[in-house]
Amino acid sequence: MSFRSESQFSAKQESVFAFTQENSGKLMPRTFIATINIKYWRRRAASVIVAGMLGFSLLLSSCGTPADTTTAGTTTAGTSTSQSSATGETGGTTGVSQPSQTTGGTTFPGTAPASTTGTTTSPSESVPTTTAPKVSLPRNELVESYFGPLPEAKQVVPVRHIEAKALYLGAGAQIDAALNIARNSEVNSVVIDLKESDGVKYASKVPLAVSSGVVKPAFNLANVVKRFHDENVKVIGRIVCFKDPLLAEARPDLTIKDSAGKQLLFSLEGKKPFVSPYNQTVWQYNVDIALEAIAMGVDEIQFDYIRFPTGGTTSGTKPYFGAEGEVPTRVEAINRFLQFARIKIQDETGTPLGADVFAAIILSKRDGEIVGQDWAQLGLTGIDNISPMAYPSHFANSSKGHYTGNGVGSKINGVLFEKPDLKPYEVMYQTLMFGKPAVEKPGYTSTIRPYLQAFTAGYLPKGYYMTYDAAAISAQIKAIEDAGFKEWICWNPRAQYPAEAFK
């Protein structure tokens, strides 16, 4: 979630859009989804929010995704090479000192952390159940034999759901401004980066993080959490899971390889290696980061880049995960990871677990299968919430000769949008309405909490973008509410938000 300057974004966007065109087949009109790489761009660049496009152009047909960004930084739209969903720029000022942090080692308590805000349940919370969620995914023998049985929860702690109306702050940026907005509006939560594609952002003591040299402290987690808790604002910790090039370079054995066992580099993922979503050591690593943060007071965990890489490899060889028929599908691998993490994080500590996904998977099952995200199945894993990144700027427009255009536009829920960025309400509303039937089916227990666009997409052709001011943000919030949902997260690469956008 970082690359935010137009110059930095240009080459990446073009390659992403090319990927979209290449993989869209007969899907028309194509959309370019920035979810995957947006977050990466966000983090790397402090200027324009162009990160979203580079990410997930897979679906270019009918959907768009909000927050996959590694270099981008903030959200649910990914633009560059990582899949962060809601991250902000790492270069932002945190206003927080960075003394060394002490933790209880690597053994984390199995109970929810004590809150610095007291024991009273705030209006934004509810305690829906005192038992583990009923998981509706059918038992799969191949999945069971490949990964082994799921662990049994040592204890089941009631989940304290947060009815979040949140701002993405990246690595602790713009804290004073965010607190000022929260004091005077409906905003009750913030999203901060615990782990991005460029490292762990606080002084983690998790053994694999330390031994791999990926700990890159940018803020003091305990101090940041306390500042927000002192004013009754919840802290959601974002973790980029499988787009982890630093870990991949330190531990090639954990990465995606070809049939000859050679580590692969992915063209649309910064020409970097990708850790394997099939690897259970990687699963446990991300869970350990989450548990450490929970022990330090974080109220909720948000997983980003819970996907396989987009696009081809730099060598042209294909990833190899095992003989056909002997390995679970990509969707099954991601679902199993979420089930495992839900047990260790959500069930055993009562801390909600959420996931950022491409909005494109709402519109295209085929695109979802490529990255391992199935909209209809994600909510059956028992995780607390799902955040689709449906940024209007990340859908293909009707321009010609520009990497963001396909000459037609994007058709969403039967409505053609030639200039989707100019229709913040309509694009958000139609995307969510198209995905609503799956959410309303029995067993789909996850709350839907979209990422919304809070940045101006100046990288689009002239006449195809507008200023995303308070009115544009408010329009998307209204669309979310009109579609029957209550929660949302704003993403801006600089973590700068107009206070007048919020009730």
N, C-alpha and C positions, 0 to 999 in steps of 0.2 A: 504494500500500500504506500508507495512512495513516489514514483516518478510523476512529478506534477508540472514540469515545465513543458511547453509545447515542443521545444527542440528535443528534449529527452524522450518525449512520448512518441514523436512522429514515426521513427523507424519501427518501434515496437508495435504501434497500432497497425501499421501496414502489414506486418508479418502476421499479426493476429487475425486481421480481417481476411488475409489471404487464406489462412487456415479455415476460416469460416466458409469462405466460398468453396474451398476444396472439399470440405466434408459435408456441405449442406445437401448435396445430392439434388433431389427434386423439391426440397423444402423451399417454398416460396411464400412470402418474400423472406429474404434472409435478414437476420438481426445480428448485431455483433454484441456479444456479451462480455462485459469487462470484469465479470466477477473474479475470475481466477487471478488475473494479473493486476487488477486494480489495487489491491492492497499493497502489492509490492511497490507499485508506482507511488502510492501515497507516501509510503515511508521514505522514499528516496528523494522526492522532489517536493519543494515547498511552495511551488508556484501555482500551476493550474491543475485542475483535477482531471487530468486526462487519463489517469490511470485505468479507468474502467474498460476502455476498449480493448486493450491488449489482452485481456484475459480470456474470456470464454466465448469465442466467436463460433463455437460449435453450432449452436442452434440457429443461427442466422435465419431461421425460418419464421418462427412465430414467437419466440420468446426472448426475454432479456433477463440478465441476472444482475443482482446488485452488488455483491461485495466480495469478490475474490481478489484480494490485492496483497501484494507482498511488499512491493516497493512503493506502492501507492499509499498506503497508509490508512485508510480509514474504513472501510466498510465492506460492505457487502459487495462491492463491485470490485472485481479484480482487474487490474489492468496490465500489470507488467508481467511479473513472472511468479507471483505468488498468489495464493488464494485467500488472502485475508479478506475478511468481510467487512470489518469495520475499523480499520486501523487508521491512525493519524500519522502525520509525519514525525519521524524520530528526531527531526531537527528542531522541533518546537521547544519553547521554554517550559519547564515544568514548575518553576518557582519552588522546587522542593530540594532540600539538601540531599546528598547521597552518602550518608555515613554507612559503614558496613552494617549488614543486617545479621541478626542472630536467629537461627531457627533451631528447632528441636532435632536437628540431624535429618535423617531420611526416613524416620519412622513417624508416620502422621496419625493423629488421633482419628478414630472412626466416628466421631460425633461432630455435629455442626459447631463451628466456632462461636464463641461468645460475641455478641454484638456490642459495639461501643455506643449504640444508640439506645440501649435499654431493652427491656423485654416486651414492651407493648407492641402488638402487631400493628403496623401502619396500614392505612387504607389501601395501599398499593399491593398488599400481600394477602395471600390466603393459604390455608393449610388444607389442601384438597383431600389428602388421604393419609392414613397412618400405616398403610401397608405398601409394599412395592407395587408399582403399576402393573396392570395386566398387559402382557405383551402379546400382540396378536399375530406376529409373524409365524407362519406354520413351520413346524420342525422339518429340517432338511438333513437327510442322512449324510449327504456328501459334505455339507458344511460341518456337521458334527464330527465326521471322521477326519477331516482335514485340520480343523482348528482344535478339536477336542471339546468336551462339554464346557458350558459356561460355568463360571464359579458361582457358588451360592453366597448370597450376602451374609456376612457375619452378624449383621444386625440390620434392621430396617428402620430408618429415621424418617419421620414425616417430612415431606417435601414442602418447603415454604416458597411457593411460586411468587415471583415478582411481576406485577402487572406493569411492565417496563415502558416508559416513555423516555428514551435515552439519547444521549449525545456521545458520539465516538470521539475520544481524546487521544488516541494513539499512545505514545509512551509518556503519558502524564502531562500533555500539553494543555495550555489555556485553562488551568484549574480555577483560577480566580473568576474568570469570565463565566465558566460553567456553573460555579456555585452561585454566582449572582443571578443567572437565569433560573436555576432551580429554586432559589428563594422566592421568586416572584412568578412562578408559572407551574404548569402541569409536569414539567420535567422532573423525574424522580430518580434517575439512574444515569450512570456513565459507563462507557466501555473503554477499558485500557488494555494495552498490549502486554501480555506476560511473555509470550514467545512469538517472534516474527521470523520470517525467512532469513533474516540477517542476525539472528541470535536471541538468546534469552535476555529480556530487558531489565531484570532485577537481579539481585545478588543471590541466585539460586545455589543451593547446596546439593541438588540432586546429583548423584554420582556420575551418571552418564553425561550430563551436561558439563560437569566440571572436567571430567577426563577427556572429553572431546574438544574442550576449549571454546565452547559456544556461548559462554556466559559473558554478556556485554552490557553491564548495568547502565541504565539511562536514568533511573529514578529509584527512590527508596520506597519500596512497595508498602511497608508498614506505615510510613508517614502519610503516603497518599491515601491509603484506606482510611486512616484515622481522620484526615481532614474532611473527607466526604461523610463518614459516619457521624462525625460531630454535628453535621447539619442534616442528618437523616436521609442522606442520599446513598443509594445502593451502588456497589461497585461490581461490575461484570468483567471478569478477566478473560481476554481473548487469547487463544492459543492456536497458532498456525501449525497444523499437524504434519502433513506429508510433504509439503513444499519446504524442505529443510536442507538446503544445499550445504550448509556448514557441517551438519551432522553427516550428510552423505559423503562429503569429502573426507571427513575424519574416520568414518566407518563404512567403507565401500561394501562390506558384507551385508549391510542393512538396506541396500539400494535395489532398484529395478535393473535387471541385467538381460542380456540376450541369451539365446540357447547355448552359447559357448561359455557363458558365465562372465562375460565382459560387461562392465558398468556402462550404462547408456546415458547420453546427454540429450536433452529435449529442446528442440529449436524454439518453441514458444514458451519455454520456462527458463529463459535467460541462458540457454545452452548449458544448463547445469544438470547434475544428476538429481534424481527424485527418490526419496526413501520409499520403500515398498509398503503399501497398505496391507499386504498379506503378512508382514513380519510382526510377530507378537511382541518382540523386544521393543519395537517402535511404539506399539500400542501402550505398553506398560510405561514407557518413557513419558509419553504425553499425559498419562494418568498421574504419574508421580509429580510432574510439574503442577498439575491441577490440585492435587492433594496438599502440596507444599503451600500453594497460594491460599487455599481454603484455611489452612492452619494459621495463616497470617491475616485472616479476616475477610478475604474476598467472598462476596455473597453469591456469585453465580459464575459458572464456567461456560465459555462460548468457544466451541471448536470451529476453526476455519480451515479451508483447504483440506477438507475431508474428502479427497477425491484422487483420482489418477491423473497423470499429466495430460495436457491437451497437445494436439499436433504430433508431428513425427519426430524422429530422432535425427541427430546431426549426421550419423553414419548411414542412415537409411535402413538399418536393421530393426526388427520388431522386438518388443519386449517378450520375454518368455517366462511364464509363471508355472508351467508344468504341462503335461500331456492333456490333450482335450478329453473332457469327461472325467478327469481326475482332480480338477481344481475348481473350486467355487467361482462363480462369475464375479465380475468387479462389483456389481451391486450387492451381491451376497457378502463379499469381503467388507465393504463399507458398513453394511447393516450389522455385521457381526462385531466389528470394532465398536460401533455405537452401543450395542447391547452390553458388551464387556465393560466399556467405560461407564455406562449408566449404572451398572451394579456397583462398581468400585467408588464412583463419585456420588451419584444421586441417591441410590438406595442406602448406601452405608453411612453417608454424612448428612443426607437431607438437603444437599446443595443442588439447585437446579442445574441441569446440563442442557445446553442448546447447541445448534449447529447452523452455520451459514452455508447457503447453497446457491448455485446459479439459478436465476429466474428462468433460464432457458429450459430447465428440466420440467417446468410446469407445462410448457408448450410442446415439448418434444421428448417422447420416451426414448427415442433413438439416441439423442444427444446425452440423455441421462445415463444410458447404458455405457457410453464411451468413457464417461468420467466416474461412473460408479454411484450415481445419485438417482434414485427413483422416487419421484414426488409421492406416489401413492403408497410406497412402503416405508419411507423415512419415519412417518408418524406412527408406525406400528412397532417401532423399536422401544418405545417407552420413554424416550428422552423428553424433557420438559417443553422445549420450544424449538421452532425452526424459523430461520430468517432468510427468506428469498431476497436476492438483491435485484430489484426491478427498476433500475435507473432508466428513465426515458432516453437519456443520451446514449445508452448502450445498445439500442435497437437500430438496426440498419435503416437508413433513410433513403429517399429516392434520388439523391444526387448521383451524377455520373462523373467518373474520372477521379473520385475521391475514395480513399480506402474505407470510409464509413458508409458509403452508399452502394446500392445495388441497382439503381435505376427504377426501382419499384416502391420500396418502403417495407414496412413490417405489418403483417396481418396478425392481429391479436384478438382472439375470441370473436372472429368474424368481422372485425373492424380494421380497415386499412389505414395505417398511419404513414404518410409520406414524409412528414417532418415530426417524428415522435418527440423530440426534445421540446417542441412548442406546446405539447399537450400533457403536462405533468399529471393532471387529475385523471384524464381519460386513459392514459397508458397504465398507470398504477391500478386503476379500477378494473379495467378489462383483464389485466394479467391475473389479478387476484380472483376475479369472478370465474375465469377459465379454470383455475386450480381449485376452486371451492368444493366441487362435487366430491373429490377424493378426500378432502378434509372432513367432510360430513359423514363419511361412511363409518360404520361401527368399528371400534377398535383403534381409530386414529385419535390418539390421546394428546398429541403435541399441540401446543398453542402456536399460532402463526403470528410472527412478529417481523414484518418486512423492514428491510433497510430502505431508506428513501434518499433521494438525491438532494444534497444541500450545497452543490457547487455548480459553477457555470462552466459548461463544456465548450470553451473557446476553441477547441481543436476541431470542432465540426465546421463544415463549410459556411460561409456567410449566408445568412438567411435561414439556416437550419438549426440555430441555437438561440436561446434567450437567456437573460440574466435570471439566475435562480435566487431570487430575493425572498423576503418573508412570505409574500403572497404565493409564490411557487411551492414553498415548503408547506404552507398551510393547506394548499390545494391537494397535495399528496396525502397529508394527514386526513383530510376530509374524505378522500377516495378510500383510504384504508377503513375508516369508520363506516362509510356508506356500503362497503363490501361486507360488513359484518364483523370486522376485527377491531381490537382495541389498542393493540400495542405497536410500537415502532421504534426504530433507531435512525437518527440522522447521521449521515456521513459527509464530512468535508475534510479534505486532506490537510488543511491547516487548523482543523478543529475550531473554526470560527463560525459562529451561528448568530443570526439576528434575533434578539430577544423577543421582538414583536411577532415572530412566527408562531409563538406558543401561547396557548390559553393561560 
